[in-house]
Amino acid sequence: MPHVRIVLVEPLYEGNVGFAARVMKNFGFTDLILVNPCTIGNEAKIRASHADDVLSGAKVMTLEEVFASSHRIVATTGSLSYSACHPTRMPFYSPKELRDLVGELDGTISILFGRENWGLSNEEVRRADIICTIPTSSIYPIINLSHAVGVICYELADLPKAMIPLATVEEMDHLYEHIDQYLDLVDHPGFKRESTMTLIRRVLGRCNLTWRECTTIHGLLRRSEWHFSPPNGEKFQDPSDDPLNADGNDKL
């Protein structure tokens, strides 16, 4: 199974942190990450009950550190987008669907839970690979932070042994940078850049690429780049000379 981390982003109430630790342990999860948390004191310890080890073992990290050390980022949100023209909070998946997306992966999956008062920011959600929402009733859609953690942990409990090794954080970041540079090459309109890159991250994030698939996409982009002539008349490097393809297999 993947290594699942529960990440509470700027939690406001220590009682919720304690309850979150408790419900995590109920379903077998122990890796709790806190981003700029409130003071963690006796109330949190009381709420954690027999999960005091999860609470005391919680690591305080910056959001940048969380992103840098995760193979995939899942953002949980109750505020959704229903139009393809606003891709920040779509497409979205239920916790049960999330299990199908990450269940067989081999890597670190960090699941972000936002602040009790206003959740995750648009920028935080935009950087995520997968969007997850709990299908609550319209009568009272707001769910407590620790309850949300419990629902997600329940759905992800007892995942099977991982089958697919994911591309690393560095490999995915390098691919996104390459695609962004490629958009410059094809004169993609600047005002569409942010939405386009968000959509690309969503598509590739739920594809769960392996390192080999990453290099294949790089190869396709390089082959296309090679056919473009820059102003000085020199073409890009022939992709056949790329050391990534030096094994003689699947040269693009």
Secondary structure, DSSP 8 states (H G I E B T S, - for coil): --EEEEEEES-S-HHHHHHHHHHHHHTT---EEEES-----HHHHHHHGGGHHHHHT-EE--HHHHHHT-SEEEEE-S----STT-GGG-SEE-HHHHHHHHTTEESEEEEEE-BTTTBS-HHHHHT-SEEE-----TTS----HHHHHHHHHHHHTT-----EE---HHHHHHHHHHHHHHHHHTT--GGGHHHHHHHHHHHHHHHT--HHHHHHHHHHHHHHHHT---TTS-----GGG-GGGTTSSS--
